[in-house]
Amino acid sequence: MRFFTFILSSLSLITSSALVSAKKDLTETERKTIWSLVNADKSETIWKDKINWHADIWEARKIANREGKPLLIWEMDGHPMGCT
């Protein structure tokens, strides 16, 4: 079993080092192409400008009560990009 574990870890080390050595810098054209694929255009983000976002929960609660609207509280712990 130890030998099998050694072989697997060796193979993963060889594979990862081969991938790292194959890394190349992006050209400006490649960077722009990737950016255009992952970046949302204006038509995809129109909804976020129509929502009145509030950072103060108490103030948002008073506004929701006054307007007769529900209150959505989005809460998470950890880093916003990783939610650890």
Buried (B, 14 or more C-beta within 10 A) or exposed (E): EEEEEEEEEEEEEEEEEEEEEEEEEEEEEEEEEEEEEEEEEEEEEEEEEEEEEBEEEEEBEEBBEEEEEEEEEEEEEEEEEEEE
